[in-house]
Amino acid sequence: MLIDLNSEAPHVGVKIGEKVYQIYANDKTEGLIDQVIGHYFEQADKLEQLRSKLENSENGETKITEKDITNFSDDIISSLRLKLTTLFDGLLGETGVGKKLWESKHGSTELLMTDLKTIQDALKNEKFAYEKRRQQMLKDKYPVRSLKPRQNARK
């Protein structure tokens, strides 16, 4: 009995400019993506704080200005951009590539998030196909015979 473990891990190729980067479906990739998800929760907490400040402002307890809201919005966008560009640097294994990608998207953080979703979907599909190939390999190596229905010997 021989099980070949030399097959490559599921991965996708990502082309930026003329260079192709390999992103593997592994613990490192999942950890980097989890950091971005954690960042979303942090931003949701900040949004809740702003909401409570706005409610207090309506009640006359505190005063909030348009500049406060603008600063809050700018802070969320810039921190998300920094998190995403750092994520792409880590995913692609090259410092500065995340910022170049963001610049190539004309400074759109939303398009970076769309690219991340595309990569996640491609990795998920690749992992599914990889598992299917492994299952088929095991079926080919160790076929299970179809059982024929037993005829009732007692009649």
N, C-alpha and C positions, 0 to 999 in steps of 0.2 A: 504494500500500500504506500503510495506517494502522493502527498498533497503539495502542490507547487505554490509557495508563498512569494514567488518572485514577481508576480504581477504588480503593476503600479497601482498606487492608491488613486481613487477617483480625483480628477482635477479638471480644470478648464483653463484654456489659454485666453489671455486678454491682450489685445493689441492696442498700443498707444503709440501713435506716430509710426515709426518703422520697427519698434521693438515689441517683442511678444513676451509676456510674463506668464508664468504658470502659477495658478492659485490652487492649492490642494485642499480637499475636504478633510481637514484634520483638526486637532485640538487648538492649535495656534490660531487658525482662521476663525473657529467658533468663539474663541476667547476674545479676539479683536472685535467681532461683531457684537458680542455680549456687552462689551464696553460701551458701544454706541447705544445699545438698548438701555443700559443703565443711565446714560446721559439723558435720554428722553425722560426718564422718571425724575431726574434732578430738575430738568426744565419744567416739568409739570408741577413740581413743588414750588418753584419760583413763580409760576403762573398763578398758583393758588394764593401765594403771598400778595401778589399784585391785586388779585381779585378782592382779597380782604381789605387792602388799603383803599381800593375804590369804594367798597361798601362803607368803610369808616369815613371816607370823604363825603359820601352822600349823606351820611348821618351828621356831618358837621364836626366830627371828632378830630380829623386830620385834614390837611390840605394836600392835594396831589396835583401836579401841573402836567401840562402836555409834554414838557421836556422830560419829566420823570418816566412817562410812558414810552417816549421815543428812546430814551437811554435803555430802558428795560428791553425793548424790542431789538435794538442794536446789539445789546449784550447777548441775547439769546441767539441771534443769527450769527454773530462772530464766534461764539463758543461752539456752535454746531459746525460751522465751517472748519474751525480748527480741529475739532474732533474727527470730522470726516476726512480732512486732508491727512491727518496723522494716521487714521485707519488705512487709507490707501497706501501711504508710505510703508506701513507694516505688512499689508497684504501683498504688495508687489515687491517688497524687500529692497526698496531704493529710496533714500531720503530725497525729498523735494518733488517726487513724482506726483504726489497728491495735489500739491499747489499748482503744478503744471497742468494737471487734469482739470482742476477747478478753473484755471485761467482759460483753458481751451473751451470750457463750457460758458464762456463770457461771464464768469463770476457768479454762476447760478448754483447755489447750494442745493436747490431742489433737484437739478439734473444730476448732481453727485449722488443724492439719495436714490434716484431712479436707477443710476448705474449700479449702485450697491444692491438694489433689489434684483436687478437683472443677473448679477453675479450669484446672488443667493439662490435664485431659481435654477440657474444653470448647474450649480453645484448639487442642488437637491436632485435634479434629474440625472446627473452623472452618478451620484451615489445610488440611486434607484437602479439604474442600468448596470452598475458594477455589482450590486447584490444579485440582480437577476442572472448575470453571467456566472457568478460564483455558484448560485443554486443550480444552474444548468450544468456546470462542470461537475458538481457533486452527483447530480442525477445521471450524467453520462458515465462517471466512474463507478457508481454503485447503483445500478438500475434496480428498481423494485418491480418485481413481477406482478402483473395483474392477477389478482385472485379470481378464479372462476367460481361461480356460484356452486355450492355443493348441492348435489342432487339428494333429495330426501330418500335415504335408504329404506326407511320404514314406510310402508304403504299399506 
